[in-house]
Amino acid sequence: PGRGLFIFSPWLLLAFGGAVILWRDPRYAPLRSLPIAALAMLAVHAKFYDWWGGWAFGYRPIVDATVLLAPLAAIALASLTAEGATTSRRRLAWSGFALLVAWSIGVQTLGAFAYDLAGWNARVVGGVSHDIDRPEFRHRIWSWRDNPILYYATHFTTSQAERARRVQAMCEQPG
């Protein structure tokens, strides 16, 4: 929930269906390296000591995977809305896709306008900074109740103010 690719961009879940389709349909044979490359990229990144991305918003360390997963998602969406599909199936597929993309845009908008670096990442609870870079607080990355999306949605105004304060302070530094 704190850094999840499919939490921040759930429309990419379609990539799983697209990967199955491209392995079954010979027309997509030239694209078969896409899921292999995406898995290899994720495997390499998972071995990295800073796999959670430090004080990032969302899945920044693995954002390159979206370039590999997007075509797979497109293949799945094309299959769901293909010529033989019923009108209701097409509508349902496009509506579901639109809903997932709207969620993704909303979450990224939240990050673009409210993310204040330390707000959620080093959230102070009971006078103690629960910095996710410290091993004893890294469990927060997996929390459904304490995650960046909920935090910035409920602290939007204060986070924006903190962000503006930090930018102002940086601009006033000499040299």
Sequence and secondary structure as in RCSB ss.txt:
>XXXX:A:sequence
PGRGLFIFSPWLLLAFGGAVILWRDPRYAPLRSLPIAALAMLAVHAKFYDWWGGWAFGYRPIVDATVLLAPLAAI
ALASLTAEGATTSRRRLAWSGFALLVAWSIGVQTLGAFAYDLAGWNARVVGGVSHDIDRPEFRHRIWSWRDNPIL
YYATHFTTSQAERARRVQAMCEQPG
>XXXX:A:secstr
  S HHHH GGGGHHHHHHHHHHH GGGGGGTHHHHHHHHHHHHHHHSTTTT SS SSSGGGTTHHHHHHHHHHH
HHHHHTSTTS HHHHHHHHHHHHHHHHHHHHHHHHHHHH  SHHHHT EETTEE  TTSGGGGGGGG SSS HHH
HHHHSHHHHHHHHHHHHHHHHTS  
